[in-house]
């Protein structure tokens, strides 16, 4: 029986599917539905709005050129907590959307053991039991969950001020708020790199909602096997042989 969270998430998916669409061409697999993509970009939007307005507020000597974007210092200070609230709100919906596939499994422990080979590129395919998300993606997800909790608690304290919570708690909140922002920003840089240069073909998963089959069998073999019923290693070897055969035939055709 579906839980209340699953029923809510399914209703949201159906609603957004009626507003948009995901086109999957031959040789592609559906990766993310419209609702998931909407949440992802809302989280990204409000994260960067909160980040840039926060930079202008807390480091004006370095980032004062951010504040005019938001109408000046006072307005940036007024908008910043609201940007943070919307960021936490949309990521809260993302948590409900991704809670089940983000749970840690033995496959993720195996992925971590093979991390050196994965990063070095020694392995052409990720471990065969790597599912919809790998361990690295799950670690970042839970880091953001913790970061959101820290943002929310410290943000409320900073918003209310020393008159409500005392100067010592406000001072501690400043430090924790800033540390959480720096850690999350570092993770976002890694995320942007992997979704563009590091793993080509990933970005379209969050724009069009579909990925190529080679991308799927390379980075998420178990998921590829689940949705296609085919062996990812066999598909990889077949594609490699076809490419080599085409390369060998090219000179004779010219």
MARROVO-299800 format. One record per residue (C-alpha): residue number from 0; x, z, y. Coordinates in nm, 3 decimals. Each point is the difference from the previous one (the first is absolute). Example, Ala and Ser with C-alpha at 12.3 -4.5 7.8 and 13.67 -1.06 7.14 Angstrom:
<sites>
SITE  resi        X        Z        Y
SITE     0    1.230    0.780   -0.450
SITE     1    0.137   -0.066    0.344
</sites>
This chain:
<sites>
SITE  resi        X        Z        Y
SITE     0    0.000    0.000    0.000
SITE     1    0.133   -0.098    0.342
SITE     2    0.091    0.279    0.241
SITE     3   -0.136    0.027    0.355
SITE     4    0.334   -0.128    0.131
SITE     5   -0.011   -0.303   -0.230
SITE     6   -0.362   -0.075    0.096
SITE     7    0.084    0.022    0.372
SITE     8    0.305   -0.221   -0.043
SITE     9   -0.195   -0.257   -0.200
SITE    10   -0.275   -0.018    0.265
SITE    11    0.262   -0.049    0.269
SITE    12    0.166   -0.277   -0.202
SITE    13   -0.331   -0.183   -0.046
SITE    14   -0.087    0.033    0.370
SITE    15    0.332   -0.145    0.115
SITE    16   -0.008   -0.278   -0.260
SITE    17   -0.323   -0.117    0.164
SITE    18    0.180   -0.015    0.337
SITE    19    0.318   -0.174   -0.112
SITE    20    0.144   -0.181   -0.297
SITE    21    0.306   -0.025   -0.220
SITE    22    0.100   -0.352   -0.101
SITE    23    0.206   -0.021   -0.319
SITE    24    0.162   -0.334   -0.076
SITE    25    0.127   -0.135   -0.332
SITE    26    0.309    0.192   -0.106
SITE    27   -0.102    0.308    0.200
SITE    28   -0.155    0.338   -0.080
SITE    29   -0.229    0.211    0.214
SITE    30    0.195    0.304    0.119
SITE    31   -0.190    0.181    0.278
SITE    32   -0.368   -0.038    0.098
SITE    33   -0.117   -0.026    0.362
SITE    34   -0.074    0.372    0.033
SITE    35    0.351    0.102   -0.109
SITE    36    0.159   -0.247    0.241
SITE    37   -0.218    0.124    0.284
SITE    38    0.105    0.361   -0.062
SITE    39    0.367   -0.098   -0.025
SITE    40    0.000   -0.174    0.338
SITE    41   -0.200    0.275    0.170
SITE    42    0.251    0.256   -0.128
SITE    43    0.287   -0.218    0.126
SITE    44   -0.165   -0.058    0.339
SITE    45   -0.069    0.364    0.079
SITE    46    0.334    0.114   -0.140
SITE    47    0.189   -0.220    0.245
SITE    48   -0.234    0.084    0.288
SITE    49    0.060    0.370   -0.066
SITE    50    0.373   -0.061   -0.044
SITE    51    0.052   -0.199    0.320
SITE    52   -0.216    0.228    0.213
SITE    53    0.179    0.300   -0.153
SITE    54    0.342   -0.146    0.082
SITE    55   -0.105   -0.042    0.362
SITE    56   -0.123    0.359    0.018
SITE    57    0.274    0.190   -0.183
SITE    58    0.301   -0.216    0.091
SITE    59   -0.085   -0.137    0.347
SITE    60    0.368   -0.024    0.098
SITE    61    0.046   -0.258   -0.278
SITE    62   -0.343   -0.156   -0.056
SITE    63   -0.168    0.019    0.341
SITE    64   -0.063   -0.375   -0.022
SITE    65   -0.260    0.069   -0.274
SITE    66   -0.236    0.201    0.222
SITE    67   -0.112   -0.290    0.227
SITE    68   -0.137   -0.169   -0.312
SITE    69   -0.252    0.285   -0.023
SITE    70   -0.077    0.017    0.372
SITE    71    0.264    0.252    0.102
SITE    72    0.128    0.338   -0.113
SITE    73   -0.320    0.209    0.043
SITE    74   -0.216   -0.255   -0.182
SITE    75    0.259   -0.041   -0.278
SITE    76   -0.001    0.379   -0.043
SITE    77   -0.380    0.001   -0.017
SITE    78   -0.017   -0.290   -0.248
SITE    79    0.281    0.113   -0.233
SITE    80   -0.197    0.269   -0.192
SITE    81   -0.292   -0.239   -0.046
SITE    82    0.230   -0.265   -0.142
SITE    83    0.128    0.266   -0.240
SITE    84   -0.351    0.101   -0.104
SITE    85   -0.096   -0.359   -0.077
SITE    86    0.325   -0.047   -0.193
SITE    87   -0.075    0.304   -0.217
SITE    88   -0.366   -0.108   -0.038
SITE    89    0.076   -0.350   -0.125
SITE    90    0.281    0.120   -0.224
SITE    91   -0.243    0.256   -0.141
SITE    92   -0.223   -0.291   -0.102
SITE    93    0.310   -0.173   -0.140
SITE    94    0.066    0.308   -0.212
SITE    95   -0.350   -0.025   -0.148
SITE    96    0.054   -0.373   -0.056
SITE    97    0.334    0.040   -0.177
SITE    98   -0.013    0.348   -0.150
SITE    99   -0.027   -0.108   -0.364
SITE   100    0.273   -0.270   -0.006
SITE   101    0.232    0.227    0.201
SITE   102    0.008    0.277   -0.260
SITE   103    0.343    0.055   -0.160
SITE   104    0.046   -0.121   -0.359
SITE   105    0.284   -0.010   -0.256
SITE   106    0.054   -0.364    0.106
SITE   107    0.097    0.124    0.346
SITE   108    0.256    0.239   -0.145
SITE   109    0.144   -0.293   -0.195
SITE   110    0.008   -0.208    0.320
SITE   111    0.202    0.271    0.175
SITE   112    0.248    0.007   -0.288
SITE   113    0.050   -0.376    0.043
SITE   114    0.022    0.019    0.381
SITE   115    0.366   -0.104    0.019
SITE   116   -0.058   -0.317   -0.202
SITE   117   -0.312   -0.082    0.202
SITE   118    0.168    0.044    0.339
SITE   119    0.314   -0.188   -0.104
SITE   120   -0.203   -0.296   -0.125
SITE   121    0.164    0.022   -0.341
SITE   122   -0.345   -0.002   -0.161
SITE   123   -0.197   -0.317    0.077
SITE   124   -0.329    0.170   -0.083
SITE   125   -0.100    0.357    0.073
SITE   126   -0.052    0.230   -0.303
SITE   127   -0.275   -0.144   -0.225
SITE   128   -0.225    0.305    0.044
SITE   129   -0.008   -0.029    0.382
SITE   130   -0.368   -0.013    0.090
SITE   131   -0.200   -0.072    0.316
SITE   132    0.236    0.219    0.207
SITE   133    0.356    0.095   -0.084
SITE   134    0.156    0.343    0.042
SITE   135    0.156   -0.085    0.336
SITE   136   -0.337   -0.101    0.144
SITE   137   -0.158    0.317   -0.136
SITE   138    0.270    0.220    0.149
SITE   139   -0.055   -0.154    0.342
SITE   140   -0.375    0.038   -0.035
SITE   141    0.027    0.373   -0.073
SITE   142    0.260    0.042    0.274
SITE   143   -0.258   -0.140    0.244
SITE   144   -0.266    0.232   -0.144
SITE   145    0.224    0.300    0.072
SITE   146    0.090   -0.147    0.340
SITE   147   -0.368   -0.037    0.091
SITE   148   -0.063    0.365   -0.084
SITE   149    0.296    0.105    0.215
SITE   150   -0.112   -0.231    0.282
SITE   151   -0.353    0.136   -0.009
SITE   152    0.092    0.369   -0.002
SITE   153    0.283   -0.021    0.255
SITE   154   -0.194   -0.248    0.212
SITE   155   -0.294    0.239    0.033
SITE   156    0.238    0.281    0.098
SITE   157    0.174   -0.218    0.261
SITE   158   -0.333   -0.128    0.131
SITE   159   -0.143    0.351    0.044
SITE   160    0.326    0.129    0.145
SITE   161    0.179    0.334    0.031
SITE   162   -0.302    0.170    0.157
SITE   163   -0.182   -0.031   -0.334
SITE   164    0.279    0.019   -0.259
SITE   165    0.293    0.159    0.183
SITE   166    0.324   -0.150    0.123
SITE   167    0.197    0.066   -0.323
SITE   168   -0.247   -0.191   -0.219
SITE   169   -0.013   -0.284    0.251
SITE   170    0.380   -0.025    0.002
SITE   171    0.011   -0.011   -0.382
SITE   172   -0.275   -0.262    0.000
SITE   173    0.199   -0.223    0.235
SITE   174    0.292    0.001   -0.243
SITE   175   -0.212   -0.062   -0.311
SITE   176   -0.204   -0.268    0.176
SITE   177    0.314   -0.188    0.104
SITE   178    0.173    0.035   -0.338
SITE   179   -0.309   -0.131   -0.178
SITE   180   -0.019   -0.297    0.238
SITE   181    0.368   -0.086   -0.056
SITE   182   -0.030    0.023   -0.380
SITE   183   -0.315   -0.211    0.001
SITE   184    0.155   -0.257    0.233
SITE   185    0.301   -0.033   -0.232
SITE   186   -0.235   -0.060   -0.292
SITE   187   -0.191   -0.260    0.201
SITE   188    0.322   -0.190    0.071
SITE   189    0.073   -0.012   -0.374
SITE   190   -0.360   -0.105   -0.066
SITE   191    0.020   -0.286    0.254
SITE   192    0.332   -0.120   -0.145
SITE   193   -0.124    0.000   -0.360
SITE   194   -0.330   -0.167    0.087
SITE   195    0.175   -0.287    0.178
SITE   196    0.368   -0.067   -0.077
SITE   197    0.058    0.234   -0.295
SITE   198   -0.288   -0.123   -0.216
SITE   199   -0.109   -0.346    0.123
SITE   200   -0.369   -0.067   -0.052
SITE   201   -0.106    0.363    0.050
SITE   202   -0.125   -0.040    0.356
SITE   203   -0.277   -0.241   -0.096
SITE   204   -0.147    0.267   -0.226
SITE   205   -0.112    0.180    0.317
SITE   206   -0.093   -0.311    0.198
SITE   207   -0.168   -0.230   -0.252
SITE   208   -0.049    0.256   -0.277
SITE   209    0.163   -0.216   -0.268
SITE   210    0.349   -0.030   -0.150
SITE   211    0.173   -0.260   -0.213
SITE   212    0.024    0.052   -0.375
SITE   213    0.385   -0.004    0.016
SITE   214   -0.018    0.282    0.255
SITE   215   -0.228    0.198   -0.230
SITE   216    0.209   -0.039   -0.315
SITE   217    0.318    0.077    0.196
SITE   218   -0.102    0.314    0.188
SITE   219   -0.300    0.136   -0.194
SITE   220    0.027   -0.122   -0.361
SITE   221   -0.251    0.244   -0.152
SITE   222   -0.260   -0.092    0.262
SITE   223    0.065   -0.370   -0.067
SITE   224   -0.055    0.058   -0.372
SITE   225   -0.318    0.198    0.073
SITE   226   -0.167   -0.267    0.216
SITE   227    0.118   -0.311   -0.186
SITE   228    0.049    0.115   -0.359
SITE   229    0.335   -0.180   -0.004
SITE   230    0.347    0.135   -0.064
SITE   231    0.193    0.020    0.333
SITE   232    0.342   -0.052   -0.160
SITE   233   -0.125   -0.307   -0.188
SITE   234   -0.153   -0.140    0.321
SITE   235    0.327    0.057    0.184
SITE   236    0.207   -0.169   -0.271
SITE   237   -0.239   -0.297   -0.013
SITE   238    0.018   -0.045    0.378
SITE   239    0.380    0.030   -0.006
SITE   240    0.030   -0.263   -0.274
SITE   241   -0.232   -0.238    0.186
SITE   242    0.206    0.042    0.318
SITE   243    0.328   -0.064   -0.184
SITE   244   -0.148   -0.307   -0.169
SITE   245   -0.118   -0.136    0.335
SITE   246    0.342    0.054    0.155
SITE   247    0.172   -0.185   -0.287
SITE   248   -0.240   -0.293    0.024
SITE   249    0.037   -0.041    0.375
SITE   250    0.331   -0.201    0.002
SITE   251   -0.127   -0.249   -0.260
SITE   252   -0.315   -0.064    0.204
SITE   253    0.208   -0.088    0.307
</sites>
